Amino acid sequence: MFLARIEGTVVAVVKHPTLDGCRFLLAQRMEADGSAGLEPMVVVDWLGAGNGSMVMVSTDGDIARERLGNDTPARMVVVGIVDRAQGQGSSKRGDA
């Protein structure tokens, strides 16, 4: 699991059948020092995270399989919307 900031949405007209109706977001992983990770990633969201939100992303595919079926290719799932994160003497709010 890791923290990420939502950078936008992803629209896919053609996708795996288990992903019909899913909402896809473009997420930028946040490092422990608050800097952005190297590459953004696509995550599945059913919690309603907004652009600029800080979220918790699970890399455990079991969460996606439980909700979307055993044959889903999804793995990265938003499991929480962060109000505030604190570490190394600093505090960051989850909203933009």
N, CA, C and O atoms as CSV, one atom per row, in Angstrom:
chain,resi,resn,atom,element,x,y,z
A,1,MET,N,N,0.853,-1.167,0.000
A,1,MET,CA,C,0.000,0.000,0.000
A,1,MET,C,C,0.898,1.228,0.000
A,1,MET,O,O,1.977,1.224,0.592
A,2,PHE,N,N,0.438,2.279,-0.671
A,2,PHE,CA,C,1.204,3.514,-0.728
A,2,PHE,C,C,0.266,4.702,-0.905
A,2,PHE,O,O,-0.907,4.533,-1.236
A,3,LEU,N,N,0.791,5.905,-0.684
A,3,LEU,CA,C,0.037,7.136,-0.897
A,3,LEU,C,C,0.267,7.638,-2.309
A,3,LEU,O,O,1.357,7.493,-2.862
A,4,ALA,N,N,-0.768,8.229,-2.888
A,4,ALA,CA,C,-0.674,8.800,-4.229
A,4,ALA,C,C,-1.566,10.025,-4.313
A,4,ALA,O,O,-2.534,10.155,-3.564
A,5,ARG,N,N,-1.229,10.929,-5.237
A,5,ARG,CA,C,-2.059,12.094,-5.501
A,5,ARG,C,C,-2.744,11.872,-6.839
A,5,ARG,O,O,-2.109,11.474,-7.815
A,6,ILE,N,N,-4.052,12.134,-6.877
A,6,ILE,CA,C,-4.826,11.954,-8.107
A,6,ILE,C,C,-4.549,13.121,-9.041
A,6,ILE,O,O,-4.730,14.284,-8.680
A,7,GLU,N,N,-4.103,12.786,-10.256
A,7,GLU,CA,C,-3.723,13.787,-11.251
A,7,GLU,C,C,-4.762,13.952,-12.355
A,7,GLU,O,O,-4.690,14.913,-13.120
A,8,GLY,N,N,-5.718,13.048,-12.456
A,8,GLY,CA,C,-6.727,13.160,-13.509
A,8,GLY,C,C,-7.494,11.857,-13.675
A,8,GLY,O,O,-7.359,10.932,-12.874
A,9,THR,N,N,-8.292,11.803,-14.718
A,9,THR,CA,C,-9.091,10.622,-15.007
A,9,THR,C,C,-8.603,9.966,-16.294
A,9,THR,O,O,-7.935,10.592,-17.117
A,10,VAL,N,N,-8.947,8.709,-16.443
A,10,VAL,CA,C,-8.615,7.945,-17.637
A,10,VAL,C,C,-9.918,7.396,-18.205
A,10,VAL,O,O,-10.718,6.804,-17.481
A,11,VAL,N,N,-10.123,7.595,-19.493
A,11,VAL,CA,C,-11.306,7.067,-20.168
A,11,VAL,C,C,-10.865,5.956,-21.108
A,11,VAL,O,O,-9.982,6.154,-21.942
A,12,ALA,N,N,-11.478,4.795,-20.972
A,12,ALA,CA,C,-11.165,3.658,-21.836
A,12,ALA,C,C,-12.463,3.141,-22.444
A,12,ALA,O,O,-13.321,2.608,-21.739
A,13,VAL,N,N,-12.599,3.299,-23.740
A,13,VAL,CA,C,-13.809,2.843,-24.422
A,13,VAL,C,C,-13.821,1.328,-24.513
A,13,VAL,O,O,-14.868,0.704,-24.338
A,14,VAL,N,N,-12.673,0.734,-24.784
A,14,VAL,CA,C,-12.551,-0.715,-24.866
A,14,VAL,C,C,-11.720,-1.182,-23.678
A,14,VAL,O,O,-10.609,-0.701,-23.456
A,15,LYS,N,N,-12.270,-2.125,-22.919
A,15,LYS,CA,C,-11.567,-2.631,-21.741
A,15,LYS,C,C,-12.043,-4.040,-21.425
A,15,LYS,O,O,-13.015,-4.522,-22.005
A,16,HIS,N,N,-11.360,-4.686,-20.513
A,16,HIS,CA,C,-11.732,-6.025,-20.072
A,16,HIS,C,C,-13.169,-5.991,-19.553
A,16,HIS,O,O,-13.543,-5.043,-18.862
A,17,PRO,N,N,-13.982,-7.000,-19.867
A,17,PRO,CA,C,-15.401,-6.995,-19.450
A,17,PRO,C,C,-15.615,-6.807,-17.947
A,17,PRO,O,O,-16.624,-6.229,-17.544
A,18,THR,N,N,-14.695,-7.278,-17.116
A,18,THR,CA,C,-14.876,-7.127,-15.665
A,18,THR,C,C,-14.726,-5.678,-15.222
A,18,THR,O,O,-15.100,-5.335,-14.101
A,19,LEU,N,N,-14.186,-4.826,-16.086
A,19,LEU,CA,C,-13.951,-3.430,-15.721
A,19,LEU,C,C,-15.029,-2.481,-16.235
A,19,LEU,O,O,-14.924,-1.267,-16.058
A,20,ASP,N,N,-16.066,-3.029,-16.872
A,20,ASP,CA,C,-17.189,-2.184,-17.310
A,20,ASP,C,C,-17.795,-1.480,-16.102
A,20,ASP,O,O,-18.094,-2.114,-15.090
A,21,GLY,N,N,-17.971,-0.186,-16.212
A,21,GLY,CA,C,-18.556,0.602,-15.135
A,21,GLY,C,C,-17.567,1.071,-14.090
A,21,GLY,O,O,-17.945,1.805,-13.178
A,22,CYS,N,N,-16.310,0.668,-14.197
A,22,CYS,CA,C,-15.292,1.104,-13.238
A,22,CYS,C,C,-14.809,2.502,-13.582
A,22,CYS,O,O,-14.806,2.910,-14.743
A,23,ARG,N,N,-14.410,3.216,-12.567
A,23,ARG,CA,C,-13.836,4.549,-12.722
A,23,ARG,C,C,-12.323,4.424,-12.623
A,23,ARG,O,O,-11.799,3.855,-11.666
A,24,PHE,N,N,-11.619,4.967,-13.631
A,24,PHE,CA,C,-10.159,4.909,-13.664
A,24,PHE,C,C,-9.583,6.290,-13.399
A,24,PHE,O,O,-10.055,7.285,-13.949
A,25,LEU,N,N,-8.564,6.344,-12.558
A,25,LEU,CA,C,-7.899,7.603,-12.231
A,25,LEU,C,C,-6.404,7.488,-12.517
A,25,LEU,O,O,-5.820,6.407,-12.431
A,26,LEU,N,N,-5.806,8.611,-12.854
A,26,LEU,CA,C,-4.363,8.694,-13.024
A,26,LEU,C,C,-3.787,9.140,-11.686
A,26,LEU,O,O,-4.103,10.226,-11.199
A,27,ALA,N,N,-2.943,8.302,-11.094
A,27,ALA,CA,C,-2.405,8.562,-9.759
A,27,ALA,C,C,-0.889,8.675,-9.818
A,27,ALA,O,O,-0.224,7.914,-10.521
A,28,GLN,N,N,-0.354,9.630,-9.076
A,28,GLN,CA,C,1.091,9.827,-8.971
A,28,GLN,C,C,1.523,9.394,-7.585
A,28,GLN,O,O,1.139,10.009,-6.590
A,29,ARG,N,N,2.313,8.347,-7.515
A,29,ARG,CA,C,2.803,7.838,-6.227
A,29,ARG,C,C,3.595,8.928,-5.499
A,29,ARG,O,O,4.362,9.659,-6.125
A,30,MET,N,N,3.412,9.035,-4.188
A,30,MET,CA,C,4.134,10.003,-3.363
A,30,MET,C,C,5.185,9.265,-2.550
A,30,MET,O,O,4.896,8.253,-1.912
A,31,GLU,N,N,6.403,9.780,-2.579
A,31,GLU,CA,C,7.493,9.190,-1.801
A,31,GLU,C,C,7.394,9.660,-0.351
A,31,GLU,O,O,6.627,10.573,-0.044
A,32,ALA,N,N,8.158,9.046,0.529
A,32,ALA,CA,C,8.101,9.367,1.959
A,32,ALA,C,C,8.452,10.825,2.246
A,32,ALA,O,O,7.960,11.397,3.219
A,33,ASP,N,N,9.298,11.432,1.412
A,33,ASP,CA,C,9.675,12.830,1.629
A,33,ASP,C,C,8.692,13.820,1.010
A,33,ASP,O,O,8.916,15.030,1.053
A,34,GLY,N,N,7.603,13.310,0.435
A,34,GLY,CA,C,6.574,14.166,-0.162
A,34,GLY,C,C,6.768,14.432,-1.642
A,34,GLY,O,O,5.914,15.057,-2.270
A,35,SER,N,N,7.875,13.972,-2.213
A,35,SER,CA,C,8.107,14.178,-3.642
A,35,SER,C,C,7.332,13.141,-4.461
A,35,SER,O,O,6.933,12.095,-3.948
A,36,ALA,N,N,7.132,13.451,-5.723
A,36,ALA,CA,C,6.403,12.556,-6.622
A,36,ALA,C,C,7.299,11.407,-7.069
A,36,ALA,O,O,8.505,11.580,-7.240
A,37,GLY,N,N,6.706,10.245,-7.255
A,37,GLY,CA,C,7.430,9.088,-7.779
A,37,GLY,C,C,7.743,9.277,-9.253
A,37,GLY,O,O,7.445,10.323,-9.829
A,38,LEU,N,N,8.336,8.277,-9.855
A,38,LEU,CA,C,8.800,8.389,-11.234
A,38,LEU,C,C,7.683,8.422,-12.270
A,38,LEU,O,O,7.654,9.318,-13.114
A,39,GLU,N,N,6.774,7.471,-12.219
A,39,GLU,CA,C,5.754,7.363,-13.256
A,39,GLU,C,C,4.354,7.330,-12.660
A,39,GLU,O,O,4.134,6.702,-11.624
A,40,PRO,N,N,3.403,8.005,-13.311
A,40,PRO,CA,C,2.013,7.889,-12.854
A,40,PRO,C,C,1.467,6.510,-13.208
A,40,PRO,O,O,2.027,5.811,-14.053
A,41,MET,N,N,0.379,6.125,-12.561
A,41,MET,CA,C,-0.239,4.827,-12.820
A,41,MET,C,C,-1.746,4.968,-12.852
A,41,MET,O,O,-2.301,5.936,-12.333
A,42,VAL,N,N,-2.396,4.011,-13.455
A,42,VAL,CA,C,-3.854,3.981,-13.504
A,42,VAL,C,C,-4.341,3.125,-12.340
A,42,VAL,O,O,-3.864,2.009,-12.132
A,43,VAL,N,N,-5.300,3.663,-11.583
A,43,VAL,CA,C,-5.891,2.941,-10.456
A,43,VAL,C,C,-7.406,2.898,-10.627
A,43,VAL,O,O,-7.998,3.767,-11.267
A,44,VAL,N,N,-8.016,1.879,-10.050
A,44,VAL,CA,C,-9.474,1.750,-10.056
A,44,VAL,C,C,-9.999,2.413,-8.793
A,44,VAL,O,O,-9.450,2.221,-7.708
A,45,ASP,N,N,-11.072,3.200,-8.940
A,45,ASP,CA,C,-11.630,3.924,-7.786
A,45,ASP,C,C,-13.136,3.762,-7.747
A,45,ASP,O,O,-13.814,4.024,-8.740
A,46,TRP,N,N,-13.663,3.337,-6.622
A,46,TRP,CA,C,-15.106,3.345,-6.412
A,46,TRP,C,C,-15.470,4.105,-5.150
A,46,TRP,O,O,-16.593,4.003,-4.654
A,47,LEU,N,N,-14.495,4.884,-4.620
A,47,LEU,CA,C,-14.749,5.710,-3.448
A,47,LEU,C,C,-15.083,7.158,-3.796
A,47,LEU,O,O,-15.623,7.886,-2.963
A,48,GLY,N,N,-14.765,7.581,-5.022
A,48,GLY,CA,C,-15.080,8.946,-5.431
A,48,GLY,C,C,-13.977,9.958,-5.182
A,48,GLY,O,O,-14.261,11.120,-4.890
A,49,ALA,N,N,-12.729,9.541,-5.292
A,49,ALA,CA,C,-11.604,10.473,-5.102
A,49,ALA,C,C,-11.624,11.538,-6.196
A,49,ALA,O,O,-11.921,11.246,-7.354
A,50,GLY,N,N,-11.307,12.770,-5.818
A,50,GLY,CA,C,-11.304,13.874,-6.771
A,50,GLY,C,C,-9.906,14.236,-7.222
A,50,GLY,O,O,-8.915,13.809,-6.628
A,51,ASN,N,N,-9.837,15.027,-8.276
A,51,ASN,CA,C,-8.561,15.495,-8.795
A,51,ASN,C,C,-7.829,16.279,-7.707
A,51,ASN,O,O,-8.414,17.168,-7.089
A,52,GLY,N,N,-6.563,15.961,-7.469
A,52,GLY,CA,C,-5.774,16.612,-6.428
A,52,GLY,C,C,-5.851,15.932,-5.075
A,52,GLY,O,O,-5.093,16.285,-4.172
A,53,SER,N,N,-6.744,14.968,-4.909
A,53,SER,CA,C,-6.867,14.259,-3.626
A,53,SER,C,C,-5.668,13.370,-3.379
A,53,SER,O,O,-5.069,12.845,-4.318
A,54,MET,N,N,-5.313,13.199,-2.100
A,54,MET,CA,C,-4.329,12.209,-1.712
A,54,MET,C,C,-5.098,10.959,-1.321
A,54,MET,O,O,-6.066,11.028,-0.563
A,55,VAL,N,N,-4.664,9.815,-1.840
A,55,VAL,CA,C,-5.368,8.560,-1.601
A,55,VAL,C,C,-4.405,7.472,-1.158
A,55,VAL,O,O,-3.196,7.567,-1.369
A,56,MET,N,N,-4.961,6.442,-0.543
A,56,MET,CA,C,-4.213,5.224,-0.248
A,56,MET,C,C,-4.528,4.232,-1.355
A,56,MET,O,O,-5.695,3.989,-1.664
A,57,VAL,N,N,-3.495,3.663,-1.949
A,57,VAL,CA,C,-3.664,2.710,-3.039
A,57,VAL,C,C,-3.153,1.354,-2.574
A,57,VAL,O,O,-2.038,1.242,-2.065
A,58,SER,N,N,-3.975,0.325,-2.752
A,58,SER,CA,C,-3.564,-1.040,-2.445
A,58,SER,C,C,-3.051,-1.703,-3.710
A,58,SER,O,O,-3.633,-1.555,-4.785
A,59,THR,N,N,-1.963,-2.428,-3.570
A,59,THR,CA,C,-1.414,-3.193,-4.688
A,59,THR,C,C,-1.834,-4.660,-4.611
A,59,THR,O,O,-1.407,-5.478,-5.426
A,60,ASP,N,N,-2.662,-4.983,-3.638
A,60,ASP,CA,C,-3.126,-6.359,-3.439
A,60,ASP,C,C,-4.299,-6.623,-4.375
A,60,ASP,O,O,-5.378,-6.065,-4.182
A,61,GLY,N,N,-4.109,-7.442,-5.357
A,61,GLY,CA,C,-5.155,-7.726,-6.331
A,61,GLY,C,C,-6.374,-8.414,-5.757
A,61,GLY,O,O,-7.415,-8.463,-6.413
A,62,ASP,N,N,-6.274,-8.955,-4.530
A,62,ASP,CA,C,-7.426,-9.632,-3.927
A,62,ASP,C,C,-8.616,-8.695,-3.760
A,62,ASP,O,O,-9.763,-9.119,-3.894
A,63,ILE,N,N,-8.350,-7.432,-3.468
A,63,ILE,CA,C,-9.445,-6.462,-3.293
A,63,ILE,C,C,-10.206,-6.302,-4.608
A,63,ILE,O,O,-11.437,-6.326,-4.620
A,64,ALA,N,N,-9.488,-6.141,-5.695
A,64,ALA,CA,C,-10.127,-6.004,-7.008
A,64,ALA,C,C,-10.847,-7.293,-7.400
A,64,ALA,O,O,-11.964,-7.240,-7.913
A,65,ARG,N,N,-10.229,-8.442,-7.168
A,65,ARG,CA,C,-10.854,-9.716,-7.536
A,65,ARG,C,C,-12.130,-9.965,-6.737
A,65,ARG,O,O,-13.100,-10.512,-7.263
A,66,GLU,N,N,-12.128,-9.564,-5.467
A,66,GLU,CA,C,-13.324,-9.755,-4.636
A,66,GLU,C,C,-14.503,-8.951,-5.181
A,66,GLU,O,O,-15.643,-9.415,-5.168
A,67,ARG,N,N,-14.218,-7.758,-5.651
A,67,ARG,CA,C,-15.293,-6.889,-6.138
A,67,ARG,C,C,-15.635,-7.114,-7.612
A,67,ARG,O,O,-16.796,-7.015,-8.007
A,68,LEU,N,N,-14.609,-7.419,-8.428
A,68,LEU,CA,C,-14.792,-7.450,-9.880
A,68,LEU,C,C,-14.757,-8.852,-10.481
A,68,LEU,O,O,-15.056,-9.023,-11.662
A,69,GLY,N,N,-14.399,-9.850,-9.689
A,69,GLY,CA,C,-14.350,-11.226,-10.188
A,69,GLY,C,C,-12.921,-11.731,-10.281
A,69,GLY,O,O,-11.977,-10.949,-10.396
A,70,ASN,N,N,-12.774,-13.048,-10.228
A,70,ASN,CA,C,-11.454,-13.667,-10.192
A,70,ASN,C,C,-10.627,-13.461,-11.447
A,70,ASN,O,O,-9.401,-13.558,-11.387
A,71,ASP,N,N,-11.245,-13.184,-12.568
A,71,ASP,CA,C,-10.477,-13.050,-13.806
A,71,ASP,C,C,-10.180,-11.595,-14.187
A,71,ASP,O,O,-9.744,-11.327,-15.307
A,72,THR,N,N,-10.412,-10.662,-13.270
A,72,THR,CA,C,-10.123,-9.257,-13.582
A,72,THR,C,C,-8.616,-9.003,-13.626
A,72,THR,O,O,-7.874,-9.558,-12.815
A,73,PRO,N,N,-8.164,-8.181,-14.553
A,73,PRO,CA,C,-6.747,-7.837,-14.605
A,73,PRO,C,C,-6.380,-6.683,-13.668
A,73,PRO,O,O,-5.205,-6.328,-13.573
A,74,ALA,N,N,-7.349,-6.095,-12.983
A,74,ALA,CA,C,-7.093,-4.948,-12.101
A,74,ALA,C,C,-6.319,-5.383,-10.861
A,74,ALA,O,O,-6.533,-6.467,-10.319
A,75,ARG,N,N,-5.412,-4.507,-10.426
A,75,ARG,CA,C,-4.654,-4.766,-9.212
A,75,ARG,C,C,-4.584,-3.541,-8.314
A,75,ARG,O,O,-4.734,-3.667,-7.099
A,76,MET,N,N,-4.362,-2.367,-8.877
A,76,MET,CA,C,-4.218,-1.134,-8.094
A,76,MET,C,C,-5.604,-0.549,-7.818
A,76,MET,O,O,-6.341,-0.222,-8.749
A,77,VAL,N,N,-5.954,-0.418,-6.535
A,77,VAL,CA,C,-7.282,0.028,-6.140
A,77,VAL,C,C,-7.173,1.107,-5.066
A,77,VAL,O,O,-6.393,0.970,-4.124
A,78,VAL,N,N,-7.957,2.184,-5.207
A,78,VAL,CA,C,-8.043,3.206,-4.159
A,78,VAL,C,C,-8.836,2.604,-3.000
A,78,VAL,O,O,-9.979,2.179,-3.165
A,79,VAL,N,N,-8.198,2.577,-1.813
A,79,VAL,CA,C,-8.857,2.002,-0.640
A,79,VAL,C,C,-9.130,3.040,0.438
A,79,VAL,O,O,-9.726,2.722,1.467
A,80,GLY,N,N,-8.699,4.281,0.211
A,80,GLY,CA,C,-8.958,5.340,1.185
A,80,GLY,C,C,-8.630,6.702,0.618
A,80,GLY,O,O,-7.724,6.847,-0.204
A,81,ILE,N,N,-9.379,7.704,1.065
A,81,ILE,CA,C,-9.112,9.097,0.706
A,81,ILE,C,C,-8.546,9.756,1.964
A,81,ILE,O,O,-9.193,9.768,3.011
A,82,VAL,N,N,-7.338,10.302,1.851
A,82,VAL,CA,C,-6.591,10.796,3.004
A,82,VAL,C,C,-7.004,12.224,3.353
A,82,VAL,O,O,-7.048,13.100,2.489
A,83,ASP,N,N,-7.307,12.442,4.629
A,83,ASP,CA,C,-7.570,13.795,5.126
A,83,ASP,C,C,-6.262,14.506,5.447
A,83,ASP,O,O,-6.092,15.687,5.143
A,84,ARG,N,N,-5.342,13.772,6.065
A,84,ARG,CA,C,-4.062,14.361,6.466
A,84,ARG,C,C,-3.042,13.246,6.668
A,84,ARG,O,O,-3.367,12.184,7.201
A,85,ALA,N,N,-1.807,13.496,6.239
A,85,ALA,CA,C,-0.709,12.550,6.470
A,85,ALA,C,C,0.393,13.285,7.200
A,85,ALA,O,O,0.700,14.433,6.877
A,86,GLN,N,N,0.983,12.637,8.171
A,86,GLN,CA,C,2.038,13.277,8.950
A,86,GLN,C,C,3.217,12.324,9.052
A,86,GLN,O,O,3.044,11.131,9.303
A,87,GLY,N,N,4.396,12.849,8.860
A,87,GLY,CA,C,5.599,12.037,8.977
A,87,GLY,C,C,6.833,12.909,8.925
A,87,GLY,O,O,6.823,13.963,8.290
A,88,GLN,N,N,7.864,12.496,9.566
A,88,GLN,CA,C,9.148,13.178,9.584
A,88,GLN,C,C,9.004,14.670,9.951
A,88,GLN,O,O,9.654,15.534,9.362
A,89,GLY,N,N,8.144,14.943,10.931
A,89,GLY,CA,C,8.006,16.301,11.444
A,89,GLY,C,C,7.173,17.233,10.595
A,89,GLY,O,O,7.100,18.424,10.898
A,90,SER,N,N,6.542,16.739,9.541
A,90,SER,CA,C,5.702,17.610,8.723
A,90,SER,C,C,4.303,17.045,8.608
A,90,SER,O,O,4.075,15.862,8.860
A,91,SER,N,N,3.384,17.885,8.231
A,91,SER,CA,C,1.997,17.482,8.061
A,91,SER,C,C,1.519,17.958,6.707
A,91,SER,O,O,1.736,19.112,6.339
A,92,LYS,N,N,0.871,17.079,5.966
A,92,LYS,CA,C,0.343,17.436,4.645
A,92,LYS,C,C,-1.135,17.105,4.607
A,92,LYS,O,O,-1.567,16.040,5.049
A,93,ARG,N,N,-1.894,18.034,4.074
A,93,ARG,CA,C,-3.324,17.820,3.913
A,93,ARG,C,C,-3.567,17.064,2.623
A,93,ARG,O,O,-2.812,17.196,1.660
A,94,GLY,N,N,-4.632,16.267,2.610
A,94,GLY,CA,C,-4.944,15.471,1.438
A,94,GLY,C,C,-5.619,16.231,0.326
A,94,GLY,O,O,-5.673,15.740,-0.801
A,95,ASP,N,N,-6.148,17.438,0.606
A,95,ASP,CA,C,-6.845,18.165,-0.450
A,95,ASP,C,C,-5.886,19.082,-1.200
A,95,ASP,O,O,-4.819,19.437,-0.701
A,96,ALA,N,N,-6.287,19.451,-2.394
A,96,ALA,CA,C,-5.423,20.278,-3.264
A,96,ALA,C,C,-5.391,21.715,-2.809
A,96,ALA,O,O,-4.718,22.543,-3.424
